[in-house]
Amino acid sequence: MSERICILVRHGDYHQLADTPSAHQPFGLTALGRQQAAEASIAIRQLIDTHGWSLHTDVHSSSLLRAWETASLASERLPECKRVVTTDRLTERCVGSGANLTRQQITEAVAADPRLEPLPDDWKSNSHFRLPFIGAESLMESGARVAGYLTETMNHIDAPGQAVLVFGHGASLRHAAHHLGVLPFDQIAKLSMFHARPVALSVSSTGVWRHVAGEWKNRLLESKQLD
């Protein structure tokens, strides 16, 4: 086996402010989320054993609390994993100075600025749209950021069949998968990720990525999940 493995895990269920599109909310896991995180280790172990992979000692996580808690609870049940490395580069899409405002407050802030055009109806789900706020990024930009981190991380792995755990967020991970050539663009909006359930990608010695294990979630259009 010449390929290296990158196992992506979305955080568990977490506390959220109502009708607030920012995915940078600084809150931790719910009781359900903690249970999901603990159970993630079972699914990860099954993947590892089924495919004959080995786990890297370093676990990578978004710096947001819910991702770190998920990574910590899962990895403490996996004896091969020795430390959790956190980074802002794995966080969800940033809405900049509009962080933690409600959807209505964001709309009103844009409408009150005479320099700005009204927001499009699909601004939150449009992969290419970036809010006109300082520090904001589009979903595609967040995916490029995450894809860059994943690529750099896996470039440091030289053992064939070695798997690296990465805990992050649904939207930025899906968009990263697109940038890596794993998901066609028209599939991004149709798919999501289950809370704390692994999706494994492989990367070849020539840098070709592909989906090798774990299921994407069919995304309901009426879902109100923020990431």
N, C-alpha and C positions, 0 to 999 in steps of 0.2 A: 504493500500500500504506500503510494508516494504522496498522497494528498494529506493536507493538514485540515483540521476540523475547527470550525467556529460555531459554538452553540449559543444561539440567541435566546434570551429569556426576558419576556415582559414582566414588569413588577406585578405584585399582587394587588388586590382591591384596596383602595385607600380613601381617606377622608377628603372630600372635595367641597369647595364653596359652590353654592347653587348658581347655575346659569353664568358661570365664569369661565371663559374660554382659555385663560392662561393655564398651560400645563406645567408651570413652574411653581405651583402652589407648594408651600413648605410643610406639608402635613405627612404623617406616617400612615402605616397600614392599619386597616380595620382588623377586627378579630378574624374575619373571614380571610383577609389578605395574609395574615400571619399563618393561618392554617394552610393556605395555598402555597406560601413560600416554603413551609416545612415539607409539604408533599412534593414540591418540585424536585427535591433531592431523589425521590424514588423514581420519578420519570427520567431524570438525568442518568441515574445509575443503570436503569434498564437500557437506555440508548448506548451507554458506554459498553456494557456487557454484551449486548446484542451484536454490536459492530466490532468489538475487539479493540476499541480505542483506549488510550490512556489519558488521564486528566492532568493538565498542567497545574502547577502549584499556585499560580497567580489567577485570581478571579477579577474580572474587570467590571466596574459598575458606574453608572451615572451617579453624579454627586447628589442628586435629589434624594431626600430621605427615604421615600417609598422604595426606590430602586436599591439603595444601600441596605435597607432592612431585609428586603427579599434576598439579596445576594448573601448577606450575613447568615440569615436563618437557613438557607439552603446549603451553603458551603460548610457550615459547622457540622453538618451531617455527612459530609463527604471528606473522609480523612486525608485524601491526597491534596486537598485545597488548603493552603497555609495562610494566605492573606488576601484581603480585598483591596484592590487598587481603584480609587475613585477619581473621576475626571468630569469636568464640565462638558467635555467634547461628546459625551454620550447622552446628554440631556435631550428633552423634547424640544420642539420648535419654540423659540422665544418670541413673545409679542412685544418685547421692549418696554417702553415706558407705559404701555397699556396693561402691564402685568397685574393680574388679580382685580381688574375692573370687570363689572358685569358686561354682558353683551350690549345691553342698552346704554350703559355708560360709554362704552367704546364708540357706538354709533353716534351718540350725542357729542362726544369730543371731536370726532371727525367733522360732523355737521357744523360745529361752532368755529372751525378753523376755515376762514375764507380762502385759504390757499389750496384746500383739498377738495377733490371730487368725492361725491357720495360713495359709500362702500358698496361693492357689488353684493348681490344676495348670497352668493356662494363663497364669500371671502374666507370663511373659516376652513372649508374643505378644498378650496382651489389650491392645487399643489404649487402653482407658480406665483400666487398673490402674496405680497408682503405688506403688512399694515404700515401706514406712513408715520410710524413712531420711531424715535431714536432707539436703536438697538434691536429692532424687530428683524425677523428673517422669515423667509417663505418655508413651506414644508420641504421643497426641493433643496433649499439651501441647508436646512437642518440635516437632511438625508446625506448630502455631500459631506458635511462635517463628520457625521457618524461613519460613513463609508471610508473616509480618509483615516480615521482612527482604527477601524477594523483592519484595513490594509496594512497600516504601519505595525499594528500588533502582530498580525500573522506573518509578516516579513521577518520577525524575530524568532519565529518557531521553525526549527529545522528538523524536528523529529517526525518522520512520517507516522500518521495515525494518531498524533497527539491532538487532544481537544482542549480548546480554551473556552471557558465560560464567560459570557458577556451579558450583563443585566442592564436593560434599558427600557425604552418606551415604544409603544406600538407604532405610532405614525413615523417617527424618525427612523426606526428600524426597517419598516416597510420601504420607505423612500431610499434608505441606504441600500437595501436589497436591489432596488431598481438601478441605482448608480453602479452597483457591482455586476449588473447583467443577469441577476437571478429572476427578477419580476419584470414582466413587460409593463409599460406605463399604465395601460388600461386595466391592469389587475390591482393596482395600488388601492384604489377606492373600493374595490369589491372584496378585499380581504382585510382581516385584522389579525390580532394575535390573542390567543387565550391567556388569561392571567396565569403567570408562573408555570407555563408549559413550554418545553424547549422546542426550538426549530433549529435543526443543524444544517449548516452550509459547509461545503468543502471548498478548498482552494488548492489548485494544482501548482506544480513547480513553475509553470509558465504564467501563473496569475489568473487562471480561469476559475470563476466561482460557479457553484451550482448547489441546488437544494438537494440534500441527500436523506433527510429524515425529519420526523415531526410534522405536524399538520398546521397549516394556516387556518384561521377561522373565517368562515364566510361572514362578511360584514353586513348587518342589517342596516338599511338606509335610515331607519328611524332611530337608530342608536344615538344616545347622547353622551357616549364616552368621549372624554377630552383627549385621549391619546391611545 
